[in-house]
Amino acid sequence: MIEIKDVSKWYGKFQVLTDCTTQISKGEVVVVCGPSGSGKSTLIKTVNGLEPIQKGKILVRGTSVHDPKTNLPQLRAHVGMVFQHFELFPHMSIIDNLCIAQMKVLARGREESADKGLKLLDRVGLKAHANKYPGELSGGQQQRVAIARALSMDPICMLFDEPTSALDPEMINEVLDVMVELAQEGMTMMVVTHEMGFARKVAHRVVFMDQGKIVEDAAKDDFFGKPHSERAQQFLSKILQH
């Protein structure tokens, strides 16, 4: 579904990604973790072309993301993305937030878009809030709306960039519960997160990054059982001891 081959990226002279290679199969859940500044968010944003790359290749279901001939808006319509900070339109109601991309990108009518939107709001437990505005909802509720909005585009895979890091601790589980459900239904997912409980529960594989490189790419049980690299061992000992 997603193929990342020898991807490197620079900001000016600073190299943020170095020869990153991994792939995600249909229905697979891959968690990308590592210390702050390791390139995790940059890597996930290259998958749907939000970040350009200077070297390497990324294919989503066979389509080359960074080929100038690729229709990026069309590609992004099928690759759901959920950001750290919700990115909802504050001046639009929740249901309008779910309708606008369906209408503009997929050319669905208002009624069909609203119908789809309401079903998805129901699925994330927020149907009763359809006519409210984002500012009237908690952070956890807004993030669940953002997930419903991404799903309204019928994505072939979902990218999550630290979806719980901006939330109060009490709200994290309500978002993770929706993500666990998605994973169990077979959605292909690439998730940048520090939530190791989530990784243990639903990830098939864990990609560990440090200083712009993929240091470890292992099956979940191998990663948590005995990571090969010393750097991953250090990271886990710090993050799992509490």
Contacts in CASP RR format, 6 or more apart in sequence:
PFRMAT RR
TARGET T0000
AUTHOR 0000-0000-0000
METHOD contacts of the structure
MODEL  1
MIEIKDVSKWYGKFQVLTDCTTQISKGEVVVVCGPSGSGKSTLIKTVNGL
EPIQKGKILVRGTSVHDPKTNLPQLRAHVGMVFQHFELFPHMSIIDNLCI
AQMKVLARGREESADKGLKLLDRVGLKAHANKYPGELSGGQQQRVAIARA
LSMDPICMLFDEPTSALDPEMINEVLDVMVELAQEGMTMMVVTHEMGFAR
KVAHRVVFMDQGKIVEDAAKDDFFGKPHSERAQQFLSKILQH
1 24 0 8 1.000
1 25 0 8 1.000
1 26 0 8 1.000
1 27 0 8 1.000
1 28 0 8 1.000
1 60 0 8 1.000
1 61 0 8 1.000
1 156 0 8 1.000
1 157 0 8 1.000
1 188 0 8 1.000
2 23 0 8 1.000
2 24 0 8 1.000
2 47 0 8 1.000
2 58 0 8 1.000
2 59 0 8 1.000
2 60 0 8 1.000
2 157 0 8 1.000
2 188 0 8 1.000
2 190 0 8 1.000
3 23 0 8 1.000
3 57 0 8 1.000
3 58 0 8 1.000
3 59 0 8 1.000
3 60 0 8 1.000
3 62 0 8 1.000
4 20 0 8 1.000
4 21 0 8 1.000
4 22 0 8 1.000
4 23 0 8 1.000
4 43 0 8 1.000
4 46 0 8 1.000
4 47 0 8 1.000
4 57 0 8 1.000
4 58 0 8 1.000
5 21 0 8 1.000
5 56 0 8 1.000
5 57 0 8 1.000
5 58 0 8 1.000
5 59 0 8 1.000
6 19 0 8 1.000
6 20 0 8 1.000
6 21 0 8 1.000
6 55 0 8 1.000
6 56 0 8 1.000
6 57 0 8 1.000
7 17 0 8 1.000
7 19 0 8 1.000
7 20 0 8 1.000
7 21 0 8 1.000
7 43 0 8 1.000
7 46 0 8 1.000
7 53 0 8 1.000
7 55 0 8 1.000
7 56 0 8 1.000
7 57 0 8 1.000
7 58 0 8 1.000
8 15 0 8 1.000
8 17 0 8 1.000
8 18 0 8 1.000
8 19 0 8 1.000
8 20 0 8 1.000
8 53 0 8 1.000
8 54 0 8 1.000
8 55 0 8 1.000
8 56 0 8 1.000
9 15 0 8 1.000
9 16 0 8 1.000
9 17 0 8 1.000
9 42 0 8 1.000
9 46 0 8 1.000
9 51 0 8 1.000
9 52 0 8 1.000
9 53 0 8 1.000
9 54 0 8 1.000
9 55 0 8 1.000
10 16 0 8 1.000
10 54 0 8 1.000
15 212 0 8 1.000
16 39 0 8 1.000
16 42 0 8 1.000
16 212 0 8 1.000
17 39 0 8 1.000
17 42 0 8 1.000
17 43 0 8 1.000
17 46 0 8 1.000
17 53 0 8 1.000
17 212 0 8 1.000
17 213 0 8 1.000
18 211 0 8 1.000
18 212 0 8 1.000
18 213 0 8 1.000
19 213 0 8 1.000
20 43 0 8 1.000
20 209 0 8 1.000
20 212 0 8 1.000
20 213 0 8 1.000
20 214 0 8 1.000
21 214 0 8 1.000
22 30 0 8 1.000
22 207 0 8 1.000
22 214 0 8 1.000
22 217 0 8 1.000
24 30 0 8 1.000
24 157 0 8 1.000
24 188 0 8 1.000
24 190 0 8 1.000
25 188 0 8 1.000
26 188 0 8 1.000
27 186 0 8 1.000
27 187 0 8 1.000
27 188 0 8 1.000
27 189 0 8 1.000
28 188 0 8 1.000
28 189 0 8 1.000
28 204 0 8 1.000
28 205 0 8 1.000
29 183 0 8 1.000
29 187 0 8 1.000
29 188 0 8 1.000
29 189 0 8 1.000
29 191 0 8 1.000
29 202 0 8 1.000
29 203 0 8 1.000
29 204 0 8 1.000
29 205 0 8 1.000
30 189 0 8 1.000
30 190 0 8 1.000
30 191 0 8 1.000
30 203 0 8 1.000
30 204 0 8 1.000
30 205 0 8 1.000
30 206 0 8 1.000
30 207 0 8 1.000
31 191 0 8 1.000
31 192 0 8 1.000
31 193 0 8 1.000
31 198 0 8 1.000
31 199 0 8 1.000
31 203 0 8 1.000
31 205 0 8 1.000
31 206 0 8 1.000
31 207 0 8 1.000
31 220 0 8 1.000
32 40 0 8 1.000
32 43 0 8 1.000
32 44 0 8 1.000
32 190 0 8 1.000
32 191 0 8 1.000
32 192 0 8 1.000
32 193 0 8 1.000
32 206 0 8 1.000
32 207 0 8 1.000
32 209 0 8 1.000
33 40 0 8 1.000
33 192 0 8 1.000
33 193 0 8 1.000
33 194 0 8 1.000
33 196 0 8 1.000
33 199 0 8 1.000
33 206 0 8 1.000
33 207 0 8 1.000
33 208 0 8 1.000
33 209 0 8 1.000
33 235 0 8 1.000
34 40 0 8 1.000
34 194 0 8 1.000
34 208 0 8 1.000
34 209 0 8 1.000
34 210 0 8 1.000
34 235 0 8 1.000
35 210 0 8 1.000
35 235 0 8 1.000
37 212 0 8 1.000
38 209 0 8 1.000
38 210 0 8 1.000
38 211 0 8 1.000
38 212 0 8 1.000
39 209 0 8 1.000
39 212 0 8 1.000
40 162 0 8 1.000
40 192 0 8 1.000
40 209 0 8 1.000
41 161 0 8 1.000
41 162 0 8 1.000
41 192 0 8 1.000
42 51 0 8 1.000
42 212 0 8 1.000
43 192 0 8 1.000
43 209 0 8 1.000
43 212 0 8 1.000
44 159 0 8 1.000
44 160 0 8 1.000
44 161 0 8 1.000
44 190 0 8 1.000
44 192 0 8 1.000
45 51 0 8 1.000
45 161 0 8 1.000
46 52 0 8 1.000
46 53 0 8 1.000
46 58 0 8 1.000
46 65 0 8 1.000
46 66 0 8 1.000
47 58 0 8 1.000
47 60 0 8 1.000
47 65 0 8 1.000
47 79 0 8 1.000
47 159 0 8 1.000
47 190 0 8 1.000
48 60 0 8 1.000
48 65 0 8 1.000
48 72 0 8 1.000
48 75 0 8 1.000
48 76 0 8 1.000
48 79 0 8 1.000
48 80 0 8 1.000
48 81 0 8 1.000
48 159 0 8 1.000
49 58 0 8 1.000
49 65 0 8 1.000
49 66 0 8 1.000
49 72 0 8 1.000
49 75 0 8 1.000
49 76 0 8 1.000
50 81 0 8 1.000
52 66 0 8 1.000
53 66 0 8 1.000
57 64 0 8 1.000
57 66 0 8 1.000
58 64 0 8 1.000
58 65 0 8 1.000
58 66 0 8 1.000
59 65 0 8 1.000
60 75 0 8 1.000
60 78 0 8 1.000
60 79 0 8 1.000
60 156 0 8 1.000
60 157 0 8 1.000
61 78 0 8 1.000
61 156 0 8 1.000
63 70 0 8 1.000
63 75 0 8 1.000
64 70 0 8 1.000
65 72 0 8 1.000
65 75 0 8 1.000
73 105 0 8 1.000
74 105 0 8 1.000
77 101 0 8 1.000
77 105 0 8 1.000
77 106 0 8 1.000
77 153 0 8 1.000
78 153 0 8 1.000
78 154 0 8 1.000
78 155 0 8 1.000
78 156 0 8 1.000
78 157 0 8 1.000
79 155 0 8 1.000
79 156 0 8 1.000
79 157 0 8 1.000
79 158 0 8 1.000
79 159 0 8 1.000
80 150 0 8 1.000
80 151 0 8 1.000
80 153 0 8 1.000
80 155 0 8 1.000
80 157 0 8 1.000
80 158 0 8 1.000
80 159 0 8 1.000
81 150 0 8 1.000
81 158 0 8 1.000
81 159 0 8 1.000
81 160 0 8 1.000
81 161 0 8 1.000
82 143 0 8 1.000
82 146 0 8 1.000
82 147 0 8 1.000
82 150 0 8 1.000
82 158 0 8 1.000
82 159 0 8 1.000
82 160 0 8 1.000
82 161 0 8 1.000
82 163 0 8 1.000
83 146 0 8 1.000
83 161 0 8 1.000
83 163 0 8 1.000
84 161 0 8 1.000
84 162 0 8 1.000
84 163 0 8 1.000
84 165 0 8 1.000
84 166 0 8 1.000
85 166 0 8 1.000
86 134 0 8 1.000
86 139 0 8 1.000
86 142 0 8 1.000
86 143 0 8 1.000
86 145 0 8 1.000
86 146 0 8 1.000
86 166 0 8 1.000
87 146 0 8 1.000
88 94 0 8 1.000
88 97 0 8 1.000
88 134 0 8 1.000
88 142 0 8 1.000
88 145 0 8 1.000
88 146 0 8 1.000
88 149 0 8 1.000
89 96 0 8 1.000
89 97 0 8 1.000
89 100 0 8 1.000
89 134 0 8 1.000
90 133 0 8 1.000
90 134 0 8 1.000
90 135 0 8 1.000
91 133 0 8 1.000
92 100 0 8 1.000
92 133 0 8 1.000
93 130 0 8 1.000
93 131 0 8 1.000
93 132 0 8 1.000
93 133 0 8 1.000
94 121 0 8 1.000
94 126 0 8 1.000
94 129 0 8 1.000
94 130 0 8 1.000
94 131 0 8 1.000
94 132 0 8 1.000
94 133 0 8 1.000
94 134 0 8 1.000
94 137 0 8 1.000
94 145 0 8 1.000
95 114 0 8 1.000
95 117 0 8 1.000
95 118 0 8 1.000
95 121 0 8 1.000
95 130 0 8 1.000
95 131 0 8 1.000
97 134 0 8 1.000
97 145 0 8 1.000
97 149 0 8 1.000
98 113 0 8 1.000
98 114 0 8 1.000
98 116 0 8 1.000
98 117 0 8 1.000
98 120 0 8 1.000
98 121 0 8 1.000
98 145 0 8 1.000
98 148 0 8 1.000
98 149 0 8 1.000
98 152 0 8 1.000
99 110 0 8 1.000
99 113 0 8 1.000
99 114 0 8 1.000
99 117 0 8 1.000
101 149 0 8 1.000
101 152 0 8 1.000
101 153 0 8 1.000
102 108 0 8 1.000
102 109 0 8 1.000
102 112 0 8 1.000
102 113 0 8 1.000
102 116 0 8 1.000
102 117 0 8 1.000
102 152 0 8 1.000
102 153 0 8 1.000
103 109 0 8 1.000
103 110 0 8 1.000
103 113 0 8 1.000
105 153 0 8 1.000
106 153 0 8 1.000
106 154 0 8 1.000
108 116 0 8 1.000
113 152 0 8 1.000
116 152 0 8 1.000
117 148 0 8 1.000
117 152 0 8 1.000
118 127 0 8 1.000
118 130 0 8 1.000
120 148 0 8 1.000
120 149 0 8 1.000
120 151 0 8 1.000
120 152 0 8 1.000
121 127 0 8 1.000
121 129 0 8 1.000
121 130 0 8 1.000
121 145 0 8 1.000
121 148 0 8 1.000
123 148 0 8 1.000
123 151 0 8 1.000
124 144 0 8 1.000
124 145 0 8 1.000
124 147 0 8 1.000
124 148 0 8 1.000
124 178 0 8 1.000
125 144 0 8 1.000
126 137 0 8 1.000
126 141 0 8 1.000
126 144 0 8 1.000
126 145 0 8 1.000
126 148 0 8 1.000
129 136 0 8 1.000
129 137 0 8 1.000
129 141 0 8 1.000
129 145 0 8 1.000
134 142 0 8 1.000
134 145 0 8 1.000
135 142 0 8 1.000
137 145 0 8 1.000
138 168 0 8 1.000
138 171 0 8 1.000
139 166 0 8 1.000
139 167 0 8 1.000
139 168 0 8 1.000
139 171 0 8 1.000
140 167 0 8 1.000
140 168 0 8 1.000
140 171 0 8 1.000
140 174 0 8 1.000
140 175 0 8 1.000
141 171 0 8 1.000
141 174 0 8 1.000
143 163 0 8 1.000
143 164 0 8 1.000
143 167 0 8 1.000
143 171 0 8 1.000
143 175 0 8 1.000
144 174 0 8 1.000
144 175 0 8 1.000
144 178 0 8 1.000
146 163 0 8 1.000
147 163 0 8 1.000
147 175 0 8 1.000
147 178 0 8 1.000
147 179 0 8 1.000
147 182 0 8 1.000
150 158 0 8 1.000
151 158 0 8 1.000
151 182 0 8 1.000
156 188 0 8 1.000
157 187 0 8 1.000
157 188 0 8 1.000
157 189 0 8 1.000
157 190 0 8 1.000
158 182 0 8 1.000
158 187 0 8 1.000
158 188 0 8 1.000
158 189 0 8 1.000
158 190 0 8 1.000
159 189 0 8 1.000
159 190 0 8 1.000
159 191 0 8 1.000
160 179 0 8 1.000
160 189 0 8 1.000
160 190 0 8 1.000
160 191 0 8 1.000
160 192 0 8 1.000
160 193 0 8 1.000
161 192 0 8 1.000
162 192 0 8 1.000
162 193 0 8 1.000
162 194 0 8 1.000
163 175 0 8 1.000
163 179 0 8 1.000
163 191 0 8 1.000
163 193 0 8 1.000
164 171 0 8 1.000
164 172 0 8 1.000
164 175 0 8 1.000
164 176 0 8 1.000
164 193 0 8 1.000
164 195 0 8 1.000
165 193 0 8 1.000
165 194 0 8 1.000
167 175 0 8 1.000
172 195 0 8 1.000
176 195 0 8 1.000
176 198 0 8 1.000
179 189 0 8 1.000
179 191 0 8 1.000
179 198 0 8 1.000
179 202 0 8 1.000
180 198 0 8 1.000
180 201 0 8 1.000
180 202 0 8 1.000
182 189 0 8 1.000
183 189 0 8 1.000
183 202 0 8 1.000
184 202 0 8 1.000
191 198 0 8 1.000
191 199 0 8 1.000
191 203 0 8 1.000
193 199 0 8 1.000
194 239 0 8 1.000
196 224 0 8 1.000
196 236 0 8 1.000
196 239 0 8 1.000
196 240 0 8 1.000
199 206 0 8 1.000
199 220 0 8 1.000
199 224 0 8 1.000
200 220 0 8 1.000
200 224 0 8 1.000
203 220 0 8 1.000
204 219 0 8 1.000
204 220 0 8 1.000
205 217 0 8 1.000
205 218 0 8 1.000
205 219 0 8 1.000
205 220 0 8 1.000
205 223 0 8 1.000
206 216 0 8 1.000
206 217 0 8 1.000
206 218 0 8 1.000
206 219 0 8 1.000
206 220 0 8 1.000
206 223 0 8 1.000
206 224 0 8 1.000
207 214 0 8 1.000
207 216 0 8 1.000
207 217 0 8 1.000
208 214 0 8 1.000
208 215 0 8 1.000
208 216 0 8 1.000
208 217 0 8 1.000
208 218 0 8 1.000
208 223 0 8 1.000
208 227 0 8 1.000
208 229 0 8 1.000
208 231 0 8 1.000
208 232 0 8 1.000
208 235 0 8 1.000
209 215 0 8 1.000
210 231 0 8 1.000
210 235 0 8 1.000
215 229 0 8 1.000
215 231 0 8 1.000
215 232 0 8 1.000
216 223 0 8 1.000
216 227 0 8 1.000
216 228 0 8 1.000
216 229 0 8 1.000
216 232 0 8 1.000
218 227 0 8 1.000
218 228 0 8 1.000
223 232 0 8 1.000
224 236 0 8 1.000
227 233 0 8 1.000
227 236 0 8 1.000
END
